[in-house]
Amino acid sequence: MRTDLWEQFGDLAGADHRYLATVTAHNADGTASVTTAEGWETRVLGAIEGATVPYNVWIRDGRIDDTAPNFPIAEVTV
């Protein structure tokens, strides 16, 4: 039985993170300009073919992984 709780938590959470972002532009160099849910603006590799800007995507390892639902995002403090 493993007793290292922090390592077990790391295994559960995983190192592979996905981020929600909104594509704001397709760029000529094969990248897309995106704005994250937290408000950061950056460029990532890829674009969803045939999608109309703006649209939501999941970002993984600096590239567009998949489309995300276009639901409104609300921040709630508990």
VMD Tcl script that draws the C-alpha trace (Angstrom):
set ca {
  {0.00 0.00 0.00}
  {1.34 3.44 -0.96}
  {1.58 5.99 1.81}
  {2.89 9.03 -0.11}
  {-0.36 11.01 -0.33}
  {1.11 13.92 -2.33}
  {2.44 11.55 -5.00}
  {-0.92 9.76 -5.12}
  {-2.65 13.10 -5.59}
  {-0.23 13.97 -8.41}
  {-1.06 10.68 -10.11}
  {-4.75 11.45 -9.80}
  {-4.48 15.03 -11.07}
  {-1.96 14.14 -13.78}
  {0.61 16.39 -15.37}
  {-1.33 16.72 -18.62}
  {-3.45 19.86 -18.28}
  {-6.10 21.23 -20.63}
  {-7.04 24.89 -20.71}
  {-10.24 26.48 -21.98}
  {-9.71 29.33 -24.43}
  {-11.58 31.33 -27.06}
  {-10.05 31.59 -30.52}
  {-10.01 35.25 -31.53}
  {-8.12 34.98 -34.86}
  {-6.56 32.51 -37.28}
  {-3.03 33.56 -38.24}
  {-1.24 32.99 -41.56}
  {1.61 31.07 -39.88}
  {-0.66 28.18 -38.78}
  {-1.27 29.49 -35.29}
  {-4.40 30.81 -33.64}
  {-4.68 33.79 -31.31}
  {-6.62 32.81 -28.20}
  {-7.83 34.33 -24.95}
  {-7.97 32.01 -21.95}
  {-10.82 31.94 -19.47}
  {-8.53 33.82 -17.05}
  {-8.00 36.62 -19.60}
  {-4.50 35.75 -20.90}
  {-3.90 36.32 -24.61}
  {-1.47 34.04 -26.46}
  {-0.87 32.11 -29.68}
  {-1.19 28.34 -30.01}
  {-0.64 25.90 -32.85}
  {-3.55 24.80 -34.99}
  {-7.11 25.81 -35.74}
  {-10.42 24.01 -36.20}
  {-11.06 23.80 -39.93}
  {-14.28 25.53 -40.97}
  {-14.98 27.07 -37.55}
  {-16.07 30.70 -37.40}
  {-14.18 33.00 -35.01}
  {-14.84 33.35 -32.09}
  {-15.18 29.77 -30.84}
  {-14.07 27.90 -27.72}
  {-11.35 25.24 -27.71}
  {-9.37 23.09 -25.32}
  {-5.59 23.79 -25.34}
  {-3.09 21.06 -24.46}
  {0.71 21.39 -24.73}
  {0.52 24.65 -26.70}
  {-1.81 23.41 -29.41}
  {-5.54 23.21 -30.00}
  {-6.74 19.81 -28.77}
  {-10.49 19.90 -29.44}
  {-13.52 22.16 -29.63}
  {-15.20 23.17 -26.38}
  {-18.84 24.08 -25.75}
  {-19.75 27.74 -26.23}
  {-21.33 28.15 -22.82}
  {-20.98 31.42 -20.94}
  {-18.29 31.37 -18.25}
  {-19.12 32.72 -14.81}
  {-16.84 33.05 -11.82}
  {-18.44 32.31 -8.47}
  {-16.78 33.01 -5.12}
  {-17.78 30.64 -2.33}
}
mol new
graphics top color blue
foreach p $ca { graphics top sphere $p radius 0.5 }
foreach p [lrange $ca 0 end-1] q [lrange $ca 1 end] { graphics top cylinder $p $q radius 0.2 }
display resetview
